Amino acid sequence: MARLIALAAATLGIAELCPAAAQKTAPAQAAPLPVARCELGNSNGETYKGPCIFTLGARGSFSVARPGNARIIDDDVLVLVTIVRPGVADVTSRTRTGTTLNWGRARRATTSTACWRGTDFWICVYA
């Protein structure tokens, strides 16, 4: 998980939010950013639909962020989906100030394998 956060932070240019990223990555040698289309929403009515940077992690875990360290939803700039077991994930996020927020448990949607749904949020990522 720490490696996934470090890679995502370094990719987004926000390594200062993650000390591990600053220690493990070389500056100015970033690979091309994989851009996907994201759709996120929460029970407060906040949504984001648009391009996002997709970073794949271990066992299907992944993170998404908007280009340029822009806010993706609420005050969050990075959303991490960590696979717990097939079809089940824990979702967290990071704010610009480095605060980690626990969104909760999510299950893969039955209508689209690109989507994950939690109690009060949803996230879909299309390559």
JOCOR-V933342 format. One record per backbone hydrogen bond with DSSP energy under -0.5 kcal/mol. NH is the residue of the N-H (numbers start at 1). CO is the residue of the C=O. E is the energy in kcal/mol with one decimal. If there is no record, write none. Layout:
# JOCOR-V933342
NH	CO	E
NH	CO	E
This chain:
# JOCOR-V933342
5	1	-2.4
6	2	-2.6
7	3	-2.8
8	4	-2.4
9	5	-2.8
10	6	-2.4
11	7	-2.5
12	8	-2.1
13	9	-0.7
13	10	-0.7
14	9	-2.8
17	14	-2.3
18	15	-1.8
21	18	-1.5
22	15	-0.6
22	18	-1.3
23	19	-1.5
24	20	-1.7
25	21	-1.2
29	26	-0.8
35	33	-0.7
36	52	-3.0
37	126	-2.9
38	36	-0.5
38	50	-3.3
39	124	-2.3
40	48	-2.6
41	122	-2.1
42	46	-1.7
43	120	-2.0
45	42	-1.8
48	40	-2.3
50	38	-2.2
52	36	-2.3
53	65	-4.0
54	34	-2.8
54	52	-0.6
55	63	-2.5
57	61	-3.8
60	57	-0.9
61	58	-2.5
62	81	-2.4
63	55	-2.2
64	79	-2.3
65	53	-1.3
66	70	-0.7
66	77	-0.5
69	66	-1.1
70	67	-0.9
72	76	-3.3
73	76	-1.1
76	73	-2.4
77	94	-2.8
78	94	-1.4
79	64	-2.6
80	92	-3.0
81	62	-3.4
82	80	-0.6
82	90	-3.1
83	81	-0.6
84	85	-0.5
84	88	-2.6
85	88	-1.5
88	85	-2.8
89	106	-2.6
90	82	-2.8
91	104	-2.7
92	80	-2.2
93	101	-2.2
94	78	-2.4
95	99	-1.9
96	75	-0.8
98	95	-1.7
101	93	-2.6
103	91	-2.1
103	101	-0.8
104	91	-1.6
106	89	-3.2
107	117	-2.5
108	87	-2.0
109	115	-2.7
115	112	-1.7
116	123	-2.7
117	107	-2.8
118	121	-2.9
119	105	-0.6
122	41	-2.1
123	116	-2.4
124	39	-2.7
125	114	-2.2
126	37	-3.0
